[in-house]
Amino acid sequence: MELLCKIIFYISGFIIVWAMVGYPISLKFLGKLLKNRRTNKNYNHQPTVTVMVVAHNEEKVILEKLNNIIELDYPQEKIEFLIASDNSTDKTNEIIKRFIKERQNLKIRLYEVKDRKGKTNAQNEAQKTVTTDYLIMTDANSIMDKDSVKELMAAFTSEDIAYVSGRLSILNQSSSDVSHAEASYWDSDLAIREIEGRIQTITAGNGALYACRTKDYYDFDPIQCHDSAMPPLYALQGKRAIANHDAIAYEKAGEVIEDEFGRKVRMNRIILKHILPDLRILNIFKYKWFSYFYFGHRTCRYLLWISHLLIFITNVLLLQESWFYNITFAGQVLFYLLAVVKVITKSNNKYLTLVYYYCVTILAQWAGVYNIFSGKAKPFWEKAESTR
């Protein structure tokens, strides 16, 4: 029993430390070691493109989004716009139809999804109407930089590149400690993705802005999201998913913890499948760096919820073994108490905020697991109003 507890304790500890510290440090080292590997660009590559926007009840932001996409700097004869309205019941469709009627010189269409089954289903349905060579997908509340389409297309410099993710820039990072913590997370994660993409392939994208060849599009189960499903799919096909962070989309993060918690719960709606979506990922001889990237960046992070529970329980059982386990237990208790202090005092201390934000992230994973086992995981969600 003692040996089993120690094994579980050290494995759980390794997962936590590797996910949050070890892997990021190893990527920085690899980035410097393999600095000769660059993300090439070809700005003469300007194929036909469809910009798809998925919207559900976005009457507050859809007009701004429409005005944003028609101002994108790309040859007008080569760009089309497709709005996939996921069973919107407010004035979203009315606003879009009026906008289209007033701008008949533009190639802009509305696709109305009859049954609400979520973003991925709306993309699956609308994609079947696309005839351009490439497809760019973006959220209704994301504002695209005017050069973002050019940047995304310039990154498709070879046939093995199947997916290009842009950079999400948080507009309101100084509005609250919650949005600041989310912006800090994204900054660190984007640095990791940039290195992964240069070396071989990224393990996940972001829903605010990304592109793929229309012929490479895959109809995913609506419960899945492209952010986490597309890059691994292409990697297993021997293709690459990369990041071009000069292609930028601006978006608001949740300003209150309830909004950010809800978003993270939604992101974890199939967390158990994400831990290891395909056993082939383990074949490091075939998939090379991708196996290493996925284990460190995805598998370990998706195991944080259970790792924190197991290390706490086994630590309690090992308290009588040595002073070392007393110190680690005290450290865990102190860590969680700091999060409680943040809640009680509402302090703006950045270190307390980071600890609190991390704990909320772990709780969101647990909520995602609960929803899976209780059958409450859904392919759609209610948007956070503070991000609109």
Secondary structure, 3 states (H helix, E strand, C coil): CHHHHHHHHHHHHHHHHHHHHHHHHHHHHHHHHCCCCCCCCCCCCCCCEEEEEEECCCCCCHHHHHHHHCCCCCCHHHEEEEEEEECCCCCHHHHHHHHHHHCCCCCEEEEEECCCCCHHHHHHHHHCCCCCCEEEEEECCCEECCCHHHHHHHCCCCCCEEEEEEEEEECCCCCCHHHHHHHHHHHHHHHHHHHHHHHCCCCCCCCCEEEEEHHHCCCCCCCCCHHHHHHHHHHHCCCEEEEEEEEEEEECCCCCHHHHHHHHHHHCCCHHHHHCCCHHHHCHHHHCHHHHHHHHHHHHHHCHHHHHHHHHHHHHHCCCCCHHHHHHHHHHHHHHHHHHHHHHHCCCCHHHHHHHHHHHHHHHHHHHHHHHHHCCCCCCCCCCHHHC
